[in-house]
Every structure is written in C-alpha cells, then in structure tokens.
C-alpha cells in the first residue's frame, strides 16, 4: 500500500501532527515560522506540504513512496508476558499481530474480570506483581511488556544499579525481564517520563537494562494518530533487545492517513457498523444547558462572556488557554486524549452532536477496541479501564514490528544452524 503527502493540509491536521494548538499555529503564521496559504479550490486557509518539510517529525510524509509494510506472519508461535495489563489494549493488539499471551498480571479486579471474560484461556494473575515468581518461564517467552508508572529512584551512586530500583514498579518489570530472559522487552509510558526527575529516571532505567544484558533503543514517542487511531494520544516506548541475540528492531512506520471521531463512531474506514448504544454518564441540568452552547470543536471561549465567567469561575481570570474545559469534540478531527472520566471539568470530552459525554462503547471505539470486547465492573470503572488502555491499533502495529524482528532472528538462526550442519557433514566425509 502506498500513501503520499497531500499538496495541502488543514489547520487542524497540522496542529494534530505537530502536537500544538491551533492558536500556536496562528501565532507561527503571524511571526513567519510557518506560513499558511489559501487553497486554490476553496480559498480555505491551509498549509502547503513543502512548508512542513522543516519539521523532522513529519519527514515520513515525503517518503517517495511512503510504503506501509504488509502484515507479517509469525514463522513460529511467539509468546508474550504482559505486566500491568489493564483492560487488554496492548494484549489485544499484540494478539492481532500473532503474539500469544502466556501470562498477564493486573492488580485491578475489574480489569482482570474484563480480561478473563473476553479470553477465558488467558492465564490472568490478579495480584501485586511483586508476588509473582517468573523463573519457571525462563527461556520459554519471547517478549515481556509492561506499562509501569513513573516513580523516582533513590540513587546510591553515579550509576543506578538493578538493586537501587527496589520499591519501584520498574524494578518489578526489570525483575521479570531478568528472570524470564526474553528476546525483547517493551516498556510503555507517558511523555512525562522523558523529563521525570530531570531525566534521571529514564537514565536509570537504561542503566538497569544495560546491566541485565539488554540494549535499550532510544525512546520513541509514538503519536497514535499516525497509527490508525482516531485520537490525539501519545505513548512513550522503550524497547530492549537481548544483547546476545543480535536482534534488529524497527519501530512502526507512521502513516500519513488520519482518522477522526466520525471514523470511530460511524460505519466507515475503521468499523463496519455505527457504534452500538451503551451506558454512559450524563450532565447535570445546568451543565447541559451550558454545553449546548458550545459548537463542534469548540470550548469555553466559544460561550457568551457572562456564561464563560459562570462556568470558569476564578479560572476565567487566570492565564493559560485551558482548552480542555467545556470542550466539545468535532466529527472531522481525532478525539483529544481520553481520560479516566469523560466529564471531568478540566478534560471535557463531549459528543460532537449530542450534548452528553461519550458513552462506554464510544470510548472503546476511540481506543480502537473491537466491538466484541466487553468491559466488566461499574460504568465508572469501565471508563477508567478504557481511558488507561494502550490503543489497540497502536499495539497492533507495535506487535507487527516485534514479529518482523523475531522472524528475522529465527530465519538468521536457522541459516546459521544449516551452515553448521553442512560443515559437520563435510568434515565427517572420509578421505579417499
């Protein structure tokens, strides 16, 4: 499949791709950093593709051609252990790529119930990860993944060692890697890990993986909108490769095509049907009256000034855009990053057309869960599970990269064995 850069990009598209606000783009337009033009057909304000070449993060738009690789078939069954598995976003995506889940660990009982109800054959362990012993899996698992939280380390010396990380959930992730010895380990986290504790937390993680015999690739911030997800979500990935295996890994290549809330909720490019009706939160009477005044894609600044003051209270007089407040999504843009609650005042996620928060199934679709993946627990628990998940399609593309890496390793290993056998046979031939 080939995709090529379009000649022009809309303001919203460029804002999404660069992870900046529309206001920032308008300011760049004024100061000449990134100038817009008028579209020759409709006179709309747009950005010419050539103007975007200055941004290294968008270089994939100009690959000629920009090839999206075919989905690989595993050359043998591959297995994965996932820690901090949540409701299964990562696990489902990896399964779609051909990786079998051998064990999943999660401390939240509702998330474990979700995993078990959808995949009764999965070995789901509902406990603190510190209670698990992984040594029986040594040499039997190809991949270990985990979305451990950011936690600062106590530094005992200039270089952080494995034991110095005790008491953190990263230590438990590293312990699982050390006891299992997979070919690949993958840690996923939020963008904030890059700067957490002035970068020392990430530096410590790399030091520990190195000590355990894993080469950690430079961290990769993946934007979900470039990986078939209709959501402006980012996940930081750390991939470690076992040094003695001579592995070569390539992160998923970004895709130029973007998906929108319409693609998530309506029949079309992502789903074969419109989203099903499901439970969801509702607004109190006055809040619904206020949110009714917000246009698609708008937020509190689109309200009448007297209503702005009523809704924002003291925040009205403070600095900052607060663009998540009284925010209504737009059909024609990706959703803002989903949170654990669609009606939090600071991070409002209102339906584009109906004046209500997204429902549970709408939330799940924006995270690209399959429609047959059901969630357990209360409605608020289901929102939390979905909001915390890794988008399934993003995990699927990561899984395909993992499979390509493991396939190449298997093929190379088989070639080495074949050559060795030929040498043995040749050396055993008697001399006449």
ZAMARGU-4260 file (C-alpha; in steps of 0.2 Angstrom, whole numbers, plus 5000, padded with zeros to 4 digits):
<rodrens>
0) 5000/5000/5000 | 5007/5017/4996 | 5002/5034/5003 | 5009/5051/4998 | 5010/5068/5005
5) 4994/5078/5001 | 4998/5095/4992 | 4989/5104/5006 | 4985/5101/5025 | 4971/5109/5035
10) 4975/5119/5051 | 4968/5105/5062 | 4978/5092/5053 | 4994/5101/5056 | 4990/5105/5074
15) 4987/5086/5077 | 5003/5081/5068 | 5014/5093/5077 | 5005/5092/5094 | 5002/5110/5095
20) 4986/5121/5097 | 4978/5130/5083 | 4982/5146/5092 | 5000/5141/5091 | 4999/5139/5073
25) 4991/5155/5070 | 5005/5164/5080 | 5018/5155/5070 | 5008/5161/5054 | 5010/5179/5061
30) 5028/5178/5065 | 5033/5169/5049 | 5038/5152/5057 | 5025/5143/5047 | 5015/5152/5035
35) 4998/5147/5028 | 4991/5149/5011 | 4974/5150/5003 | 4968/5134/4995 | 4967/5136/4976
40) 4950/5127/4975 | 4940/5133/4990 | 4951/5148/4997 | 4952/5140/5014 | 4967/5144/5024
45) 4979/5128/5023 | 4997/5124/5024 | 5007/5118/5008 | 5016/5102/5010 | 5033/5109/5006
50) 5031/5121/5021 | 5030/5106/5033 | 5047/5099/5027 | 5056/5109/5040 | 5049/5098/5054
55) 5059/5082/5056 | 5045/5073/5064 | 5034/5074/5048 | 5048/5068/5036 | 5038/5052/5033
60) 5025/5062/5024 | 5038/5065/5010 | 5045/5047/5008 | 5043/5043/4989 | 5034/5032/4990
65) 5029/5030/5008 | 5027/5012/5010 | 5016/5004/5023 | 5023/4986/5026 | 5012/4971/5024
70) 5007/4962/5040 | 5019/4948/5043 | 5015/4930/5048 | 5025/4923/5063 | 5037/4910/5057
75) 5034/4901/5073 | 5022/4904/5088 | 5028/4918/5098 | 5023/4921/5116 | 5022/4937/5127
80) 5020/4940/5146 | 5012/4957/5150 | 5013/4966/5166 | 5001/4980/5172 | 4990/4973/5158
85) 4974/4984/5162 | 4959/4980/5151 | 4969/4972/5137 | 4973/4986/5125 | 4991/4981/5122
90) 4987/4962/5124 | 4973/4963/5111 | 4984/4972/5098 | 4999/4960/5101 | 4987/4945/5099
95) 4981/4953/5082 | 4999/4953/5077 | 5001/4935/5081 | 5009/4935/5098 | 5001/4923/5111
100) 4998/4929/5128 | 5006/4917/5140 | 5003/4927/5156 | 4995/4943/5161 | 4997/4952/5178
105) 4985/4966/5184 | 4981/4972/5201 | 4964/4980/5197 | 4950/4967/5200 | 4938/4974/5187
110) 4952/4974/5173 | 4956/4956/5177 | 4937/4952/5176 | 4937/4960/5159 | 4952/4950/5153
115) 4945/4934/5159 | 4928/4936/5152 | 4935/4940/5135 | 4949/4927/5134 | 4945/4913/5146
120) 4960/4904/5140 | 4972/4918/5146 | 4982/4915/5162 | 4977/4931/5171 | 4985/4934/5188
125) 4976/4946/5199 | 4989/4951/5212 | 5003/4963/5216 | 5017/4960/5203 | 5029/4958/5217
130) 5021/4942/5222 | 5025/4933/5206 | 5039/4922/5203 | 5044/4921/5184 | 5058/4909/5185
135) 5048/4895/5178 | 5046/4904/5162 | 5065/4907/5159 | 5069/4903/5140 | 5050/4900/5136
140) 5044/4918/5132 | 5049/4929/5118 | 5043/4946/5124 | 5039/4954/5140 | 5029/4970/5140
145) 5023/4982/5154 | 5016/4999/5156 | 5024/5003/5173 | 5021/5020/5181 | 5034/5034/5183
150) 5042/5033/5200 | 5058/5042/5205 | 5073/5031/5211 | 5084/5033/5226 | 5102/5035/5218
155) 5115/5026/5228 | 5129/5031/5217 | 5133/5039/5200 | 5126/5024/5190 | 5110/5017/5195
160) 5110/4998/5198 | 5096/4985/5197 | 5095/4984/5216 | 5094/5003/5218 | 5077/5002/5210
165) 5069/4991/5223 | 5052/4998/5229 | 5048/5004/5211 | 5036/4996/5199 | 5050/4997/5186
170) 5061/4986/5197 | 5047/4973/5196 | 5047/4975/5177 | 5066/4973/5176 | 5065/4958/5188
175) 5053/4949/5177 | 5064/4953/5162 | 5079/4946/5171 | 5070/4930/5177 | 5062/4926/5160
180) 5076/4932/5149 | 5065/4936/5134 | 5072/4941/5117 | 5063/4958/5118 | 5056/4968/5132
185) 5045/4983/5129 | 5040/4997/5142 | 5027/5009/5138 | 5024/5025/5147 | 5018/5044/5146
190) 5028/5058/5138 | 5032/5064/5155 | 5045/5050/5158 | 5057/5059/5146 | 5059/5073/5159
195) 5054/5065/5175 | 5066/5069/5189 | 5076/5080/5176 | 5078/5064/5165 | 5087/5054/5179
200) 5073/5042/5180 | 5074/5037/5161 | 5093/5037/5163 | 5092/5025/5177 | 5080/5013/5168
205) 5093/5012/5154 | 5107/5009/5166 | 5097/4994/5173 | 5093/4986/5157 | 5111/4988/5151
210) 5116/4979/5167 | 5104/4965/5164 | 5111/4962/5146 | 5098/4972/5136 | 5102/4986/5123
215) 5088/4999/5125 | 5085/5008/5109 | 5082/5027/5110 | 5065/5031/5117 | 5051/5033/5104
220) 5037/5044/5107 | 5023/5037/5096 | 5008/5048/5091 | 4993/5037/5090 | 4985/5047/5075
225) 4999/5041/5064 | 4995/5023/5068 | 4976/5020/5064 | 4969/5028/5080 | 4956/5042/5079
230) 4964/5050/5095 | 4977/5063/5099 | 4986/5051/5111 | 5005/5049/5114 | 5014/5034/5121
235) 5032/5033/5125 | 5040/5016/5121 | 5056/5009/5127 | 5062/4993/5118 | 5076/4982/5125
240) 5084/4969/5114 | 5094/4955/5122 | 5112/4958/5118 | 5117/4940/5114 | 5103/4938/5101
245) 5109/4951/5088 | 5092/4957/5085 | 5087/4972/5074 | 5071/4981/5078 | 5062/4995/5068
250) 5048/5005/5076 | 5032/5005/5066 | 5032/5017/5052 | 5020/5032/5054 | 5005/5033/5042
255) 5000/5049/5033 | 4982/5045/5034 | 4972/5051/5049 | 4956/5045/5057 | 4943/5056/5065
260) 4929/5054/5078 | 4917/5051/5063 | 4928/5036/5058 | 4927/5029/5076 | 4908/5031/5079
265) 4901/5029/5061 | 4901/5015/5049 | 4916/5018/5038 | 4935/5015/5037 | 4938/5008/5054
270) 4921/4999/5059 | 4908/4990/5048 | 4894/4997/5058 | 4889/5013/5068 | 4893/5012/5086
275) 4881/5002/5097 | 4871/5011/5111 | 4878/5009/5128 | 4878/5016/5146 | 4887/5032/5149
280) 4887/5047/5160 | 4875/5062/5159 | 4877/5080/5163 | 4868/5089/5177 | 4854/5101/5171
285) 4864/5117/5171 | 4880/5110/5164 | 4870/5103/5149 | 4862/5120/5146 | 4880/5127/5145
290) 4887/5113/5135 | 4873/5115/5122 | 4880/5132/5118 | 4897/5125/5113 | 4899/5122/5094
295) 4908/5106/5087 | 4927/5108/5090 | 4924/5122/5102 | 4927/5125/5121 | 4923/5138/5134
300) 4929/5153/5125 | 4915/5150/5112 | 4902/5153/5126 | 4895/5171/5129 | 4906/5180/5141
305) 4894/5180/5155 | 4892/5161/5154 | 4911/5160/5152 | 4913/5168/5169 | 4899/5157/5177
310) 4907/5141/5171 | 4925/5145/5173 | 4923/5155/5190 | 4940/5160/5196 | 4949/5151/5182
315) 4942/5164/5170 | 4954/5177/5176 | 4969/5166/5176 | 4982/5164/5162 | 4983/5149/5150
320) 4971/5143/5137 | 4963/5129/5147 | 4957/5122/5130 | 4950/5106/5138 | 4937/5114/5148
325) 4919/5114/5141 | 4926/5105/5126 | 4915/5098/5113 | 4924/5086/5100 | 4922/5088/5081
330) 4917/5074/5069 | 4931/5079/5057 | 4946/5078/5069 | 4953/5065/5080 | 4947/5065/5098
335) 4958/5073/5111 | 4966/5060/5123 | 4954/5050/5133 | 4955/5051/5151 | 4948/5040/5165
340) 4932/5051/5166 | 4924/5059/5150 | 4915/5073/5161 | 4930/5080/5171 | 4929/5099/5170
345) 4947/5101/5165 | 4947/5087/5152 | 4929/5088/5145 | 4925/5075/5131 | 4908/5080/5124
350) 4900/5071/5110 | 4901/5081/5093 | 4882/5082/5091 | 4873/5076/5106 | 4876/5086/5122
355) 4882/5072/5133 | 4899/5064/5137 | 4905/5049/5126 | 4897/5033/5131 | 4907/5017/5136
360) 4906/5010/5118 | 4911/5026/5110 | 4926/5027/5122 | 4931/5010/5117 | 4930/5014/5099
365) 4941/5029/5100 | 4953/5017/5108 | 4950/5005/5094 | 4945/4991/5104 | 4935/4978/5094
370) 4916/4979/5096 | 4915/4962/5104 | 4927/4966/5118 | 4916/4969/5134 | 4921/4978/5150
375) 4917/4972/5167 | 4913/4982/5183 | 4903/4999/5185 | 4902/5012/5172 | 4915/5022/5180
380) 4927/5008/5181 | 4924/5004/5163 | 4928/5022/5158 | 4944/5021/5169 | 4949/5004/5161
385) 4947/5011/5143 | 4955/5028/5147 | 4970/5020/5154 | 4972/5007/5140 | 4985/5007/5125
390) 4975/5010/5109 | 4973/4993/5101 | 4978/4998/5084 | 4994/5006/5090 | 4998/4990/5100
395) 4994/4980/5084 | 5007/4990/5074 | 5020/4988/5088 | 5016/4969/5088 | 5019/4968/5069
400) 5036/4977/5071 | 5040/4964/5085 | 5035/4949/5074 | 5046/4956/5060 | 5061/4957/5072
405) 5058/4939/5079 | 5055/4932/5061 | 5072/4939/5055 | 5080/4932/5071 | 5073/4915/5068
410) 5077/4915/5049 | 5095/4920/5053 | 5097/4907/5067 | 5090/4894/5056 | 5103/4899/5042
415) 5117/4898/5055 | 5112/4881/5061 | 5110/4875/5042 | 5128/4881/5039 | 5135/4872/5054
420) 5127/4856/5050 | 5134/4857/5032 | 5151/4859/5039 | 5149/4845/5051 | 5144/4833/5037
425) 5158/4839/5026 | 5171/4837/5040 | 5164/4819/5043 | 5166/4813/5025 | 5181/4801/5025
430) 5196/4805/5014 | 5199/4793/5000
</rodrens>
